[in-house]
């Protein structure tokens, strides 16, 4: 069920890098760092949202063909999360 996640953090099926770290972006007081995960020649949208001493990691089901496009899309998704949830992203469920 979560094989893609296991492969991603284990380096992928073909020994791909687990994730790529893109350039950090500031948005509404938050720092967004895209960390798309290499998977089967594509990249899974992923990133880290930080504010002060708090951080939230997100992994989406979206796959993007290129590394740069995946970083851009990860930032777009993070902005959407921030707009929808604000500081609630740091709350424990």
PDB file with one MODEL, atoms N, CA, C and O in Angstrom:
MODEL        1
ATOM      1  N   UNK A   1       0.808  -1.185   0.000  1.00  0.00           N
ATOM      2  CA  UNK A   1       0.000   0.000   0.000  1.00  0.00           C
ATOM      3  C   UNK A   1       0.860   1.262   0.000  1.00  0.00           C
ATOM      4  O   UNK A   1       0.619   2.164  -0.801  1.00  0.00           O
ATOM      5  N   UNK A   2       1.839   1.342   0.864  1.00  0.00           N
ATOM      6  CA  UNK A   2       2.728   2.495   0.903  1.00  0.00           C
ATOM      7  C   UNK A   2       4.115   2.149   0.365  1.00  0.00           C
ATOM      8  O   UNK A   2       5.125   2.674   0.834  1.00  0.00           O
ATOM      9  N   UNK A   3       4.150   1.264  -0.619  1.00  0.00           N
ATOM     10  CA  UNK A   3       5.432   0.856  -1.193  1.00  0.00           C
ATOM     11  C   UNK A   3       6.206   2.028  -1.767  1.00  0.00           C
ATOM     12  O   UNK A   3       7.429   2.087  -1.644  1.00  0.00           O
ATOM     13  N   UNK A   4       5.492   2.975  -2.400  1.00  0.00           N
ATOM     14  CA  UNK A   4       6.182   4.136  -2.969  1.00  0.00           C
ATOM     15  C   UNK A   4       6.900   4.923  -1.892  1.00  0.00           C
ATOM     16  O   UNK A   4       7.992   5.443  -2.123  1.00  0.00           O
ATOM     17  N   UNK A   5       6.295   5.016  -0.716  1.00  0.00           N
ATOM     18  CA  UNK A   5       6.910   5.754   0.371  1.00  0.00           C
ATOM     19  C   UNK A   5       8.150   5.021   0.885  1.00  0.00           C
ATOM     20  O   UNK A   5       9.184   5.638   1.142  1.00  0.00           O
ATOM     21  N   UNK A   6       8.037   3.713   1.029  1.00  0.00           N
ATOM     22  CA  UNK A   6       9.182   2.917   1.476  1.00  0.00           C
ATOM     23  C   UNK A   6      10.335   3.031   0.488  1.00  0.00           C
ATOM     24  O   UNK A   6      11.486   3.219   0.883  1.00  0.00           O
ATOM     25  N   UNK A   7      10.014   2.914  -0.815  1.00  0.00           N
ATOM     26  CA  UNK A   7      11.043   3.014  -1.842  1.00  0.00           C
ATOM     27  C   UNK A   7      11.689   4.392  -1.848  1.00  0.00           C
ATOM     28  O   UNK A   7      12.902   4.521  -2.014  1.00  0.00           O
ATOM     29  N   UNK A   8      10.864   5.419  -1.665  1.00  0.00           N
ATOM     30  CA  UNK A   8      11.375   6.781  -1.696  1.00  0.00           C
ATOM     31  C   UNK A   8      12.420   7.012  -0.620  1.00  0.00           C
ATOM     32  O   UNK A   8      13.470   7.598  -0.882  1.00  0.00           O
ATOM     33  N   UNK A   9      12.132   6.549   0.602  1.00  0.00           N
ATOM     34  CA  UNK A   9      13.067   6.768   1.692  1.00  0.00           C
ATOM     35  C   UNK A   9      14.189   5.743   1.719  1.00  0.00           C
ATOM     36  O   UNK A   9      15.171   5.921   2.439  1.00  0.00           O
ATOM     37  N   UNK A  10      14.057   4.677   0.950  1.00  0.00           N
ATOM     38  CA  UNK A  10      15.120   3.683   0.852  1.00  0.00           C
ATOM     39  C   UNK A  10      16.004   3.949  -0.350  1.00  0.00           C
ATOM     40  O   UNK A  10      16.930   3.183  -0.612  1.00  0.00           O
ATOM     41  N   UNK A  11      15.738   5.021  -1.087  1.00  0.00           N
ATOM     42  CA  UNK A  11      16.568   5.350  -2.232  1.00  0.00           C
ATOM     43  C   UNK A  11      15.945   4.948  -3.547  1.00  0.00           C
ATOM     44  O   UNK A  11      16.585   5.111  -4.586  1.00  0.00           O
ATOM     45  N   UNK A  12      14.727   4.428  -3.559  1.00  0.00           N
ATOM     46  CA  UNK A  12      14.050   4.082  -4.800  1.00  0.00           C
ATOM     47  C   UNK A  12      14.500   2.752  -5.342  1.00  0.00           C
ATOM     48  O   UNK A  12      15.503   2.192  -4.901  1.00  0.00           O
ATOM     49  N   UNK A  13      13.754   2.252  -6.300  1.00  0.00           N
ATOM     50  CA  UNK A  13      14.011   0.933  -6.867  1.00  0.00           C
ATOM     51  C   UNK A  13      15.328   0.884  -7.625  1.00  0.00           C
ATOM     52  O   UNK A  13      16.012  -0.139  -7.603  1.00  0.00           O
ATOM     53  N   UNK A  14      15.700   1.989  -8.306  1.00  0.00           N
ATOM     54  CA  UNK A  14      16.938   2.003  -9.068  1.00  0.00           C
ATOM     55  C   UNK A  14      18.040   2.783  -8.352  1.00  0.00           C
ATOM     56  O   UNK A  14      18.969   3.262  -9.002  1.00  0.00           O
ATOM     57  N   UNK A  15      17.957   2.916  -7.059  1.00  0.00           N
ATOM     58  CA  UNK A  15      18.985   3.606  -6.290  1.00  0.00           C
ATOM     59  C   UNK A  15      18.952   5.116  -6.485  1.00  0.00           C
ATOM     60  O   UNK A  15      19.976   5.783  -6.336  1.00  0.00           O
ATOM     61  N   UNK A  16      17.803   5.653  -6.812  1.00  0.00           N
ATOM     62  CA  UNK A  16      17.660   7.085  -6.992  1.00  0.00           C
ATOM     63  C   UNK A  16      17.816   7.787  -5.644  1.00  0.00           C
ATOM     64  O   UNK A  16      17.654   7.176  -4.588  1.00  0.00           O
ATOM     65  N   UNK A  17      18.130   9.067  -5.699  1.00  0.00           N
ATOM     66  CA  UNK A  17      18.189   9.845  -4.462  1.00  0.00           C
ATOM     67  C   UNK A  17      16.811   9.859  -3.827  1.00  0.00           C
ATOM     68  O   UNK A  17      15.804   9.942  -4.529  1.00  0.00           O
ATOM     69  N   UNK A  18      16.758   9.779  -2.515  1.00  0.00           N
ATOM     70  CA  UNK A  18      15.473   9.756  -1.816  1.00  0.00           C
ATOM     71  C   UNK A  18      14.689  11.034  -2.074  1.00  0.00           C
ATOM     72  O   UNK A  18      13.482  10.982  -2.311  1.00  0.00           O
ATOM     73  N   UNK A  19      15.350  12.165  -2.033  1.00  0.00           N
ATOM     74  CA  UNK A  19      14.654  13.416  -2.320  1.00  0.00           C
ATOM     75  C   UNK A  19      15.655  14.462  -2.783  1.00  0.00           C
ATOM     76  O   UNK A  19      16.864  14.330  -2.593  1.00  0.00           O
ATOM     77  N   UNK A  20      15.117  15.486  -3.386  1.00  0.00           N
ATOM     78  CA  UNK A  20      15.898  16.620  -3.863  1.00  0.00           C
ATOM     79  C   UNK A  20      15.517  17.790  -2.977  1.00  0.00           C
ATOM     80  O   UNK A  20      14.346  17.946  -2.630  1.00  0.00           O
ATOM     81  N   UNK A  21      16.470  18.601  -2.612  1.00  0.00           N
ATOM     82  CA  UNK A  21      16.156  19.764  -1.787  1.00  0.00           C
ATOM     83  C   UNK A  21      16.248  21.004  -2.659  1.00  0.00           C
ATOM     84  O   UNK A  21      17.318  21.359  -3.153  1.00  0.00           O
ATOM     85  N   UNK A  22      15.103  21.655  -2.839  1.00  0.00           N
ATOM     86  CA  UNK A  22      15.052  22.873  -3.641  1.00  0.00           C
ATOM     87  C   UNK A  22      15.357  24.097  -2.802  1.00  0.00           C
ATOM     88  O   UNK A  22      15.600  24.001  -1.599  1.00  0.00           O
ATOM     89  N   UNK A  23      15.341  25.239  -3.450  1.00  0.00           N
ATOM     90  CA  UNK A  23      15.620  26.503  -2.789  1.00  0.00           C
ATOM     91  C   UNK A  23      14.455  26.922  -1.903  1.00  0.00           C
ATOM     92  O   UNK A  23      13.297  26.858  -2.318  1.00  0.00           O
ATOM     93  N   UNK A  24      14.758  27.344  -0.697  1.00  0.00           N
ATOM     94  CA  UNK A  24      13.733  27.771   0.257  1.00  0.00           C
ATOM     95  C   UNK A  24      13.089  29.074  -0.217  1.00  0.00           C
ATOM     96  O   UNK A  24      13.741  29.937  -0.805  1.00  0.00           O
ATOM     97  N   UNK A  25      11.785  29.186   0.060  1.00  0.00           N
ATOM     98  CA  UNK A  25      10.988  30.346  -0.328  1.00  0.00           C
ATOM     99  C   UNK A  25      10.238  30.860   0.886  1.00  0.00           C
ATOM    100  O   UNK A  25       9.716  30.069   1.671  1.00  0.00           O
ATOM    101  N   UNK A  26      10.175  32.167   1.051  1.00  0.00           N
ATOM    102  CA  UNK A  26       9.407  32.781   2.132  1.00  0.00           C
ATOM    103  C   UNK A  26       8.003  33.097   1.622  1.00  0.00           C
ATOM    104  O   UNK A  26       7.836  33.582   0.503  1.00  0.00           O
ATOM    105  N   UNK A  27       6.988  32.817   2.458  1.00  0.00           N
ATOM    106  CA  UNK A  27       5.603  33.100   2.097  1.00  0.00           C
ATOM    107  C   UNK A  27       4.791  33.344   3.356  1.00  0.00           C
ATOM    108  O   UNK A  27       4.636  32.441   4.178  1.00  0.00           O
ATOM    109  N   UNK A  28       4.271  34.552   3.516  1.00  0.00           N
ATOM    110  CA  UNK A  28       3.410  34.924   4.636  1.00  0.00           C
ATOM    111  C   UNK A  28       3.999  34.557   6.008  1.00  0.00           C
ATOM    112  O   UNK A  28       3.272  34.132   6.906  1.00  0.00           O
ATOM    113  N   UNK A  29       5.302  34.723   6.159  1.00  0.00           N
ATOM    114  CA  UNK A  29       5.944  34.422   7.440  1.00  0.00           C
ATOM    115  C   UNK A  29       6.393  32.977   7.600  1.00  0.00           C
ATOM    116  O   UNK A  29       6.934  32.616   8.644  1.00  0.00           O
ATOM    117  N   UNK A  30       6.181  32.148   6.592  1.00  0.00           N
ATOM    118  CA  UNK A  30       6.577  30.739   6.606  1.00  0.00           C
ATOM    119  C   UNK A  30       7.751  30.544   5.647  1.00  0.00           C
ATOM    120  O   UNK A  30       7.902  31.281   4.673  1.00  0.00           O
ATOM    121  N   UNK A  31       8.566  29.556   5.935  1.00  0.00           N
ATOM    122  CA  UNK A  31       9.621  29.165   5.014  1.00  0.00           C
ATOM    123  C   UNK A  31       9.219  27.834   4.395  1.00  0.00           C
ATOM    124  O   UNK A  31       8.934  26.867   5.102  1.00  0.00           O
ATOM    125  N   UNK A  32       9.199  27.796   3.068  1.00  0.00           N
ATOM    126  CA  UNK A  32       8.841  26.584   2.324  1.00  0.00           C
ATOM    127  C   UNK A  32      10.092  26.053   1.657  1.00  0.00           C
ATOM    128  O   UNK A  32      10.762  26.769   0.913  1.00  0.00           O
ATOM    129  N   UNK A  33      10.406  24.790   1.927  1.00  0.00           N
ATOM    130  CA  UNK A  33      11.528  24.131   1.268  1.00  0.00           C
ATOM    131  C   UNK A  33      10.984  22.941   0.493  1.00  0.00           C
ATOM    132  O   UNK A  33      10.523  21.975   1.100  1.00  0.00           O
ATOM    133  N   UNK A  34      11.027  22.989  -0.847  1.00  0.00           N
ATOM    134  CA  UNK A  34      10.554  21.847  -1.625  1.00  0.00           C
ATOM    135  C   UNK A  34      11.544  20.686  -1.529  1.00  0.00           C
ATOM    136  O   UNK A  34      12.756  20.882  -1.625  1.00  0.00           O
ATOM    137  N   UNK A  35      11.017  19.481  -1.338  1.00  0.00           N
ATOM    138  CA  UNK A  35      11.854  18.279  -1.251  1.00  0.00           C
ATOM    139  C   UNK A  35      11.224  17.150  -2.066  1.00  0.00           C
ATOM    140  O   UNK A  35      10.886  16.104  -1.511  1.00  0.00           O
ATOM    141  N   UNK A  36      11.061  17.350  -3.381  1.00  0.00           N
ATOM    142  CA  UNK A  36      10.424  16.305  -4.186  1.00  0.00           C
ATOM    143  C   UNK A  36      11.191  14.985  -4.096  1.00  0.00           C
ATOM    144  O   UNK A  36      12.418  14.968  -3.997  1.00  0.00           O
ATOM    145  N   UNK A  37      10.450  13.895  -4.132  1.00  0.00           N
ATOM    146  CA  UNK A  37      11.019  12.560  -3.963  1.00  0.00           C
ATOM    147  C   UNK A  37      11.115  11.876  -5.320  1.00  0.00           C
ATOM    148  O   UNK A  37      10.107  11.719  -6.009  1.00  0.00           O
ATOM    149  N   UNK A  38      12.321  11.468  -5.706  1.00  0.00           N
ATOM    150  CA  UNK A  38      12.524  10.768  -6.972  1.00  0.00           C
ATOM    151  C   UNK A  38      11.834   9.416  -6.917  1.00  0.00           C
ATOM    152  O   UNK A  38      11.991   8.652  -5.966  1.00  0.00           O
ATOM    153  N   UNK A  39      11.062   9.141  -7.970  1.00  0.00           N
ATOM    154  CA  UNK A  39      10.316   7.884  -8.009  1.00  0.00           C
ATOM    155  C   UNK A  39      10.054   7.478  -9.454  1.00  0.00           C
ATOM    156  O   UNK A  39       9.261   8.114 -10.149  1.00  0.00           O
ATOM    157  N   UNK A  40      10.715   6.428  -9.898  1.00  0.00           N
ATOM    158  CA  UNK A  40      10.465   5.889 -11.232  1.00  0.00           C
ATOM    159  C   UNK A  40      10.661   6.877 -12.364  1.00  0.00           C
ATOM    160  O   UNK A  40       9.892   6.860 -13.325  1.00  0.00           O
ATOM    161  N   UNK A  41      11.658   7.730 -12.283  1.00  0.00           N
ATOM    162  CA  UNK A  41      11.923   8.700 -13.330  1.00  0.00           C
ATOM    163  C   UNK A  41      11.096   9.968 -13.211  1.00  0.00           C
ATOM    164  O   UNK A  41      11.224  10.871 -14.038  1.00  0.00           O
ATOM    165  N   UNK A  42      10.251  10.048 -12.195  1.00  0.00           N
ATOM    166  CA  UNK A  42       9.450  11.241 -11.937  1.00  0.00           C
ATOM    167  C   UNK A  42       9.725  11.692 -10.509  1.00  0.00           C
ATOM    168  O   UNK A  42      10.548  11.106  -9.807  1.00  0.00           O
ATOM    169  N   UNK A  43       9.032  12.731 -10.096  1.00  0.00           N
ATOM    170  CA  UNK A  43       9.221  13.262  -8.741  1.00  0.00           C
ATOM    171  C   UNK A  43       7.886  13.436  -8.040  1.00  0.00           C
ATOM    172  O   UNK A  43       6.959  14.034  -8.588  1.00  0.00           O
ATOM    173  N   UNK A  44       7.792  12.912  -6.828  1.00  0.00           N
ATOM    174  CA  UNK A  44       6.590  13.063  -6.009  1.00  0.00           C
ATOM    175  C   UNK A  44       6.665  14.406  -5.285  1.00  0.00           C
ATOM    176  O   UNK A  44       7.702  14.751  -4.718  1.00  0.00           O
ATOM    177  N   UNK A  45       5.582  15.152  -5.306  1.00  0.00           N
ATOM    178  CA  UNK A  45       5.515  16.473  -4.687  1.00  0.00           C
ATOM    179  C   UNK A  45       5.638  16.323  -3.166  1.00  0.00           C
ATOM    180  O   UNK A  45       4.904  15.558  -2.541  1.00  0.00           O
ATOM    181  N   UNK A  46       6.577  17.068  -2.593  1.00  0.00           N
ATOM    182  CA  UNK A  46       6.865  16.967  -1.172  1.00  0.00           C
ATOM    183  C   UNK A  46       7.584  18.231  -0.723  1.00  0.00           C
ATOM    184  O   UNK A  46       8.223  18.914  -1.524  1.00  0.00           O
ATOM    185  N   UNK A  47       7.473  18.534   0.566  1.00  0.00           N
ATOM    186  CA  UNK A  47       8.178  19.696   1.067  1.00  0.00           C
ATOM    187  C   UNK A  47       8.068  19.851   2.567  1.00  0.00           C
ATOM    188  O   UNK A  47       7.426  19.057   3.255  1.00  0.00           O
ATOM    189  N   UNK A  48       8.708  20.890   3.050  1.00  0.00           N
ATOM    190  CA  UNK A  48       8.695  21.210   4.474  1.00  0.00           C
ATOM    191  C   UNK A  48       8.258  22.664   4.621  1.00  0.00           C
ATOM    192  O   UNK A  48       8.763  23.553   3.936  1.00  0.00           O
ATOM    193  N   UNK A  49       7.309  22.885   5.529  1.00  0.00           N
ATOM    194  CA  UNK A  49       6.845  24.231   5.855  1.00  0.00           C
ATOM    195  C   UNK A  49       7.310  24.520   7.280  1.00  0.00           C
ATOM    196  O   UNK A  49       7.056  23.735   8.193  1.00  0.00           O
ATOM    197  N   UNK A  50       7.997  25.658   7.466  1.00  0.00           N
ATOM    198  CA  UNK A  50       8.535  26.007   8.780  1.00  0.00           C
ATOM    199  C   UNK A  50       8.122  27.419   9.179  1.00  0.00           C
ATOM    200  O   UNK A  50       7.974  28.310   8.343  1.00  0.00           O
ATOM    201  N   UNK A  51       7.942  27.587  10.479  1.00  0.00           N
ATOM    202  CA  UNK A  51       7.694  28.906  11.053  1.00  0.00           C
ATOM    203  C   UNK A  51       8.210  28.863  12.483  1.00  0.00           C
ATOM    204  O   UNK A  51       7.806  28.009  13.273  1.00  0.00           O
ATOM    205  N   UNK A  52       9.097  29.780  12.805  1.00  0.00           N
ATOM    206  CA  UNK A  52       9.747  29.795  14.115  1.00  0.00           C
ATOM    207  C   UNK A  52      10.409  28.433  14.360  1.00  0.00           C
ATOM    208  O   UNK A  52      11.225  27.996  13.549  1.00  0.00           O
ATOM    209  N   UNK A  53      10.080  27.776  15.435  1.00  0.00           N
ATOM    210  CA  UNK A  53      10.686  26.482  15.772  1.00  0.00           C
ATOM    211  C   UNK A  53       9.819  25.304  15.345  1.00  0.00           C
ATOM    212  O   UNK A  53      10.108  24.163  15.708  1.00  0.00           O
ATOM    213  N   UNK A  54       8.766  25.561  14.584  1.00  0.00           N
ATOM    214  CA  UNK A  54       7.839  24.503  14.181  1.00  0.00           C
ATOM    215  C   UNK A  54       8.058  24.133  12.721  1.00  0.00           C
ATOM    216  O   UNK A  54       8.462  24.966  11.910  1.00  0.00           O
ATOM    217  N   UNK A  55       7.784  22.857  12.393  1.00  0.00           N
ATOM    218  CA  UNK A  55       7.873  22.438  10.995  1.00  0.00           C
ATOM    219  C   UNK A  55       6.808  21.385  10.698  1.00  0.00           C
ATOM    220  O   UNK A  55       6.366  20.645  11.578  1.00  0.00           O
ATOM    221  N   UNK A  56       6.418  21.348   9.443  1.00  0.00           N
ATOM    222  CA  UNK A  56       5.428  20.382   8.960  1.00  0.00           C
ATOM    223  C   UNK A  56       5.925  19.852   7.625  1.00  0.00           C
ATOM    224  O   UNK A  56       6.211  20.624   6.710  1.00  0.00           O
ATOM    225  N   UNK A  57       6.026  18.528   7.517  1.00  0.00           N
ATOM    226  CA  UNK A  57       6.422  17.889   6.272  1.00  0.00           C
ATOM    227  C   UNK A  57       5.177  17.364   5.577  1.00  0.00           C
ATOM    228  O   UNK A  57       4.317  16.754   6.211  1.00  0.00           O
ATOM    229  N   UNK A  58       5.080  17.601   4.270  1.00  0.00           N
ATOM    230  CA  UNK A  58       3.952  17.081   3.511  1.00  0.00           C
ATOM    231  C   UNK A  58       4.454  16.283   2.320  1.00  0.00           C
ATOM    232  O   UNK A  58       5.482  16.609   1.727  1.00  0.00           O
ATOM    233  N   UNK A  59       3.719  15.237   1.979  1.00  0.00           N
ATOM    234  CA  UNK A  59       3.983  14.411   0.806  1.00  0.00           C
ATOM    235  C   UNK A  59       2.656  14.234   0.095  1.00  0.00           C
ATOM    236  O   UNK A  59       1.687  13.766   0.694  1.00  0.00           O
ATOM    237  N   UNK A  60       2.602  14.601  -1.167  1.00  0.00           N
ATOM    238  CA  UNK A  60       1.381  14.520  -1.951  1.00  0.00           C
ATOM    239  C   UNK A  60       1.455  13.326  -2.900  1.00  0.00           C
ATOM    240  O   UNK A  60       2.528  12.766  -3.123  1.00  0.00           O
ATOM    241  N   UNK A  61       0.332  12.950  -3.443  1.00  0.00           N
ATOM    242  CA  UNK A  61       0.293  11.835  -4.389  1.00  0.00           C
ATOM    243  C   UNK A  61       0.686  12.269  -5.795  1.00  0.00           C
ATOM    244  O   UNK A  61       0.896  11.424  -6.665  1.00  0.00           O
ATOM    245  N   UNK A  62       0.789  13.580  -6.029  1.00  0.00           N
ATOM    246  CA  UNK A  62       1.106  14.105  -7.355  1.00  0.00           C
ATOM    247  C   UNK A  62       2.513  13.713  -7.798  1.00  0.00           C
ATOM    248  O   UNK A  62       3.462  13.795  -7.018  1.00  0.00           O
ATOM    249  N   UNK A  63       2.641  13.283  -9.062  1.00  0.00           N
ATOM    250  CA  UNK A  63       3.936  13.000  -9.672  1.00  0.00           C
ATOM    251  C   UNK A  63       4.166  14.001 -10.797  1.00  0.00           C
ATOM    252  O   UNK A  63       3.254  14.302 -11.568  1.00  0.00           O
ATOM    253  N   UNK A  64       5.400  14.517 -10.887  1.00  0.00           N
ATOM    254  CA  UNK A  64       5.757  15.504 -11.893  1.00  0.00           C
ATOM    255  C   UNK A  64       6.992  15.003 -12.635  1.00  0.00           C
ATOM    256  O   UNK A  64       7.882  14.399 -12.035  1.00  0.00           O
ATOM    257  N   UNK A  65       7.041  15.257 -13.946  1.00  0.00           N
ATOM    258  CA  UNK A  65       8.117  14.714 -14.786  1.00  0.00           C
ATOM    259  C   UNK A  65       9.495  15.280 -14.465  1.00  0.00           C
ATOM    260  O   UNK A  65      10.455  14.512 -14.393  1.00  0.00           O
ATOM    261  N   UNK A  66       9.632  16.561 -14.273  1.00  0.00           N
ATOM    262  CA  UNK A  66      10.951  17.156 -14.073  1.00  0.00           C
ATOM    263  C   UNK A  66      11.201  17.613 -12.650  1.00  0.00           C
ATOM    264  O   UNK A  66      10.272  17.937 -11.910  1.00  0.00           O
ATOM    265  N   UNK A  67      12.481  17.633 -12.279  1.00  0.00           N
ATOM    266  CA  UNK A  67      12.877  18.027 -10.930  1.00  0.00           C
ATOM    267  C   UNK A  67      12.516  19.481 -10.644  1.00  0.00           C
ATOM    268  O   UNK A  67      11.969  19.769  -9.580  1.00  0.00           O
ATOM    269  N   UNK A  68      12.801  20.397 -11.550  1.00  0.00           N
ATOM    270  CA  UNK A  68      12.493  21.813 -11.335  1.00  0.00           C
ATOM    271  C   UNK A  68      10.982  22.035 -11.257  1.00  0.00           C
ATOM    272  O   UNK A  68      10.504  22.792 -10.413  1.00  0.00           O
ATOM    273  N   UNK A  69      10.240  21.375 -12.136  1.00  0.00           N
ATOM    274  CA  UNK A  69       8.777  21.491 -12.115  1.00  0.00           C
ATOM    275  C   UNK A  69       8.213  20.937 -10.809  1.00  0.00           C
ATOM    276  O   UNK A  69       7.252  21.483 -10.267  1.00  0.00           O
ATOM    277  N   UNK A  70       8.804  19.861 -10.303  1.00  0.00           N
ATOM    278  CA  UNK A  70       8.355  19.274  -9.030  1.00  0.00           C
ATOM    279  C   UNK A  70       8.622  20.227  -7.874  1.00  0.00           C
ATOM    280  O   UNK A  70       7.803  20.333  -6.961  1.00  0.00           O
ATOM    281  N   UNK A  71       9.755  20.920  -7.901  1.00  0.00           N
ATOM    282  CA  UNK A  71      10.049  21.913  -6.856  1.00  0.00           C
ATOM    283  C   UNK A  71       9.030  23.044  -6.919  1.00  0.00           C
ATOM    284  O   UNK A  71       8.498  23.465  -5.891  1.00  0.00           O
ATOM    285  N   UNK A  72       8.760  23.534  -8.120  1.00  0.00           N
ATOM    286  CA  UNK A  72       7.786  24.622  -8.284  1.00  0.00           C
ATOM    287  C   UNK A  72       6.399  24.199  -7.802  1.00  0.00           C
ATOM    288  O   UNK A  72       5.721  24.955  -7.107  1.00  0.00           O
ATOM    289  N   UNK A  73       5.984  22.997  -8.172  1.00  0.00           N
ATOM    290  CA  UNK A  73       4.661  22.507  -7.791  1.00  0.00           C
ATOM    291  C   UNK A  73       4.582  22.259  -6.283  1.00  0.00           C
ATOM    292  O   UNK A  73       3.537  22.470  -5.669  1.00  0.00           O
ATOM    293  N   UNK A  74       5.692  21.812  -5.694  1.00  0.00           N
ATOM    294  CA  UNK A  74       5.737  21.612  -4.237  1.00  0.00           C
ATOM    295  C   UNK A  74       5.530  22.932  -3.503  1.00  0.00           C
ATOM    296  O   UNK A  74       4.833  22.972  -2.489  1.00  0.00           O
ATOM    297  N   UNK A  75       6.128  24.011  -4.003  1.00  0.00           N
ATOM    298  CA  UNK A  75       5.957  25.333  -3.399  1.00  0.00           C
ATOM    299  C   UNK A  75       4.503  25.786  -3.560  1.00  0.00           C
ATOM    300  O   UNK A  75       3.914  26.338  -2.631  1.00  0.00           O
ATOM    301  N   UNK A  76       3.931  25.549  -4.740  1.00  0.00           N
ATOM    302  CA  UNK A  76       2.530  25.909  -4.979  1.00  0.00           C
ATOM    303  C   UNK A  76       1.607  25.183  -4.012  1.00  0.00           C
ATOM    304  O   UNK A  76       0.698  25.791  -3.446  1.00  0.00           O
ATOM    305  N   UNK A  77       1.834  23.881  -3.817  1.00  0.00           N
ATOM    306  CA  UNK A  77       1.010  23.100  -2.881  1.00  0.00           C
ATOM    307  C   UNK A  77       1.184  23.592  -1.452  1.00  0.00           C
ATOM    308  O   UNK A  77       0.215  23.666  -0.696  1.00  0.00           O
ATOM    309  N   UNK A  78       2.420  23.930  -1.076  1.00  0.00           N
ATOM    310  CA  UNK A  78       2.682  24.432   0.277  1.00  0.00           C
ATOM    311  C   UNK A  78       1.950  25.748   0.521  1.00  0.00           C
ATOM    312  O   UNK A  78       1.393  25.955   1.599  1.00  0.00           O
ATOM    313  N   UNK A  79       1.947  26.633  -0.466  1.00  0.00           N
ATOM    314  CA  UNK A  79       1.229  27.899  -0.333  1.00  0.00           C
ATOM    315  C   UNK A  79      -0.267  27.654  -0.135  1.00  0.00           C
ATOM    316  O   UNK A  79      -0.914  28.334   0.660  1.00  0.00           O
ATOM    317  N   UNK A  80      -0.797  26.696  -0.850  1.00  0.00           N
ATOM    318  CA  UNK A  80      -2.209  26.347  -0.703  1.00  0.00           C
ATOM    319  C   UNK A  80      -2.499  25.826   0.705  1.00  0.00           C
ATOM    320  O   UNK A  80      -3.506  26.192   1.311  1.00  0.00           O
ATOM    321  N   UNK A  81      -1.617  24.973   1.221  1.00  0.00           N
ATOM    322  CA  UNK A  81      -1.763  24.443   2.584  1.00  0.00           C
ATOM    323  C   UNK A  81      -1.740  25.595   3.591  1.00  0.00           C
ATOM    324  O   UNK A  81      -2.565  25.642   4.504  1.00  0.00           O
ATOM    325  N   UNK A  82      -0.802  26.516   3.424  1.00  0.00           N
ATOM    326  CA  UNK A  82      -0.695  27.667   4.328  1.00  0.00           C
ATOM    327  C   UNK A  82      -1.960  28.519   4.263  1.00  0.00           C
ATOM    328  O   UNK A  82      -2.497  28.925   5.293  1.00  0.00           O
ATOM    329  N   UNK A  83      -2.433  28.789   3.041  1.00  0.00           N
ATOM    330  CA  UNK A  83      -3.636  29.608   2.877  1.00  0.00           C
ATOM    331  C   UNK A  83      -4.861  28.951   3.505  1.00  0.00           C
ATOM    332  O   UNK A  83      -5.715  29.634   4.071  1.00  0.00           O
ATOM    333  N   UNK A  84      -4.945  27.641   3.406  1.00  0.00           N
ATOM    334  CA  UNK A  84      -6.116  26.929   3.925  1.00  0.00           C
ATOM    335  C   UNK A  84      -6.053  26.682   5.426  1.00  0.00           C
ATOM    336  O   UNK A  84      -7.077  26.759   6.104  1.00  0.00           O
ATOM    337  N   UNK A  85      -4.860  26.384   5.963  1.00  0.00           N
ATOM    338  CA  UNK A  85      -4.753  25.958   7.355  1.00  0.00           C
ATOM    339  C   UNK A  85      -4.005  26.916   8.272  1.00  0.00           C
ATOM    340  O   UNK A  85      -4.227  26.900   9.483  1.00  0.00           O
ATOM    341  N   UNK A  86      -3.144  27.731   7.736  1.00  0.00           N
ATOM    342  CA  UNK A  86      -2.357  28.626   8.589  1.00  0.00           C
ATOM    343  C   UNK A  86      -1.563  27.833   9.618  1.00  0.00           C
ATOM    344  O   UNK A  86      -1.001  26.785   9.300  1.00  0.00           O
ATOM    345  N   UNK A  87      -1.517  28.330  10.844  1.00  0.00           N
ATOM    346  CA  UNK A  87      -0.734  27.685  11.900  1.00  0.00           C
ATOM    347  C   UNK A  87      -1.311  26.340  12.345  1.00  0.00           C
ATOM    348  O   UNK A  87      -0.649  25.595  13.068  1.00  0.00           O
ATOM    349  N   UNK A  88      -2.527  26.026  11.924  1.00  0.00           N
ATOM    350  CA  UNK A  88      -3.103  24.728  12.291  1.00  0.00           C
ATOM    351  C   UNK A  88      -2.320  23.551  11.699  1.00  0.00           C
ATOM    352  O   UNK A  88      -2.491  22.414  12.137  1.00  0.00           O
ATOM    353  N   UNK A  89      -1.472  23.815  10.717  1.00  0.00           N
ATOM    354  CA  UNK A  89      -0.675  22.712  10.145  1.00  0.00           C
ATOM    355  C   UNK A  89       0.285  22.125  11.175  1.00  0.00           C
ATOM    356  O   UNK A  89       0.762  21.001  11.017  1.00  0.00           O
ATOM    357  N   UNK A  90       0.565  22.886  12.224  1.00  0.00           N
ATOM    358  CA  UNK A  90       1.500  22.422  13.255  1.00  0.00           C
ATOM    359  C   UNK A  90       0.809  21.683  14.399  1.00  0.00           C
ATOM    360  O   UNK A  90       1.479  21.171  15.296  1.00  0.00           O
ATOM    361  N   UNK A  91      -0.507  21.625  14.378  1.00  0.00           N
ATOM    362  CA  UNK A  91      -1.248  20.938  15.430  1.00  0.00           C
ATOM    363  C   UNK A  91      -1.125  19.425  15.237  1.00  0.00           C
ATOM    364  O   UNK A  91      -1.125  18.926  14.112  1.00  0.00           O
ATOM    365  N   UNK A  92      -1.023  18.719  16.343  1.00  0.00           N
ATOM    366  CA  UNK A  92      -0.993  17.249  16.314  1.00  0.00           C
ATOM    367  C   UNK A  92      -2.415  16.726  16.219  1.00  0.00           C
ATOM    368  O   UNK A  92      -3.305  17.224  16.908  1.00  0.00           O
ATOM    369  N   UNK A  93      -2.639  15.730  15.375  1.00  0.00           N
ATOM    370  CA  UNK A  93      -3.981  15.134  15.254  1.00  0.00           C
ATOM    371  C   UNK A  93      -4.237  14.135  16.348  1.00  0.00           C
ATOM    372  O   UNK A  93      -5.312  13.539  16.400  1.00  0.00           O
TER     373      UNK A  93
ENDMDL
END
